[in-house]
């Protein structure tokens, strides 16, 4: 079994996280300055590194700490996908958010089954964006 270093104490460098984001369809156009700002405003996050300390996973939550939280930016290095790292990230974020009344997330339909493992249900609400 592979061992990973899981932390919510040591925020990654923006350049490291940008490398993970570049592997996605939804965050590949983010900038270093934008990711630096994202990290400077990040209170709830999980970082996963391999035994060589390479950043291989990240996830964060946006929250008021009491009533609402939204899981966001859950990303795993493409070489490490399907090894349980996403599960580690979500579990750790949910521990951090245990006292929050309601936790939301937006995801692609193909990932809906994964998130149901943690108790998430499809909402009947209509999501809007600007």
C-alpha positions in Angstrom: 0.0 0.0 0.0 1.3 3.4 -1.0 1.9 5.9 1.8 1.0 9.6 1.4 1.7 12.7 3.5 -1.7 14.3 4.2 -1.7 17.8 5.7 -3.9 20.8 6.4 -1.1 22.8 8.0 1.2 23.4 5.1 -0.3 25.3 2.2 1.4 24.4 -1.1 3.3 26.8 -3.3 1.1 28.4 -6.0 3.5 27.0 -8.7 3.0 23.5 -7.4 -0.8 23.8 -7.3 -0.8 25.4 -10.8 0.8 22.3 -12.2 -2.1 20.2 -10.8 -4.7 22.7 -12.2 -3.1 22.6 -15.6 -4.0 18.9 -15.8 -7.7 19.6 -15.6 -10.3 20.9 -18.0 -11.9 23.2 -15.5 -8.9 25.0 -14.0 -6.2 24.8 -16.7 -6.3 28.5 -17.5 -5.7 29.7 -14.0 -2.8 32.1 -13.5 0.0 32.0 -11.0 -1.2 35.3 -9.5 -4.7 34.0 -9.2 -3.6 30.8 -7.5 -1.4 32.8 -5.1 -4.5 34.9 -4.2 -6.6 31.7 -3.9 -4.1 30.2 -1.4 -3.8 33.4 0.6 -7.6 33.2 1.3 -7.8 29.5 1.9 -8.9 28.5 5.4 -10.0 24.9 4.9 -7.8 22.8 2.7 -6.1 19.4 2.4 -2.7 18.8 0.8 -1.5 15.3 -0.3 2.1 14.6 -1.1 3.9 11.5 -2.1 6.9 10.2 -0.1 9.2 12.4 -2.1 7.1 15.4 -1.1 5.7 16.0 -4.6 2.2 17.6 -4.5 -0.2 15.0 -5.8 -3.5 16.2 -4.4 -5.3 19.2 -3.2 -8.8 20.2 -2.1 -10.4 23.2 -0.4 -13.6 24.4 1.0 -15.1 27.9 0.9 -17.0 28.4 4.1 -18.4 30.8 6.8 -17.5 28.1 9.3 -21.0 27.8 10.7 -23.8 27.5 8.2 -22.5 26.9 4.7 -19.5 25.4 3.0 -18.7 24.4 -0.6 -16.1 21.9 -1.5 -14.0 23.2 -4.4 -10.9 22.6 -6.4 -10.5 18.9 -5.6 -7.7 17.8 -7.9 -5.4 14.8 -8.0 -2.3 14.4 -10.2 -3.1 12.4 -13.3 -0.4 9.8 -12.4 -2.0 9.2 -9.0 -5.7 9.1 -9.9 -7.9 6.0 -9.0 -5.7 5.3 -5.9 -7.9 6.7 -3.2 -6.4 10.2 -3.0 -9.6 12.0 -3.9 -11.3 10.0 -1.1 -8.7 11.1 1.4 -9.1 14.7 0.4 -12.9 14.7 0.7 -12.8 12.8 4.0 -10.3 15.2 5.5 -12.3 18.3 4.3 -15.5 16.9 5.8 -13.7 16.4 9.2 -12.7 20.1 9.0 -16.3 21.0 8.2 -18.0 18.7 10.7 -19.7 21.6 12.6 -20.9 23.3 9.4 -24.7 23.0 8.9 -24.7 22.3 5.2 -21.9 21.4 2.8 -22.4 21.7 -1.0 -20.3 20.9 -4.1 -20.6 21.2 -7.8 -19.3 18.4 -9.9 -19.5 16.7 -13.3 -22.2 14.1 -13.7 -19.6 11.3 -14.1 -18.3 12.1 -10.6 -21.8 12.1 -8.9 -21.4 8.5 -7.8 -18.1 9.1 -6.2 -19.5 11.9 -4.0 -22.5 9.8 -3.0 -20.0 7.6 -1.1 -19.8 10.5 1.4 -23.5 11.1 1.7 -23.9 13.8 -0.9 -27.2 13.8 -2.7 -28.3 15.4 -5.9 -30.2 18.6 -5.0 -33.4 19.6 -6.5 -32.3 23.2 -6.4 -31.4 25.1 -9.6 -27.9 26.3 -9.8 -27.2 29.6 -11.4 -24.0 31.4 -12.1 -22.9 34.8 -13.5 
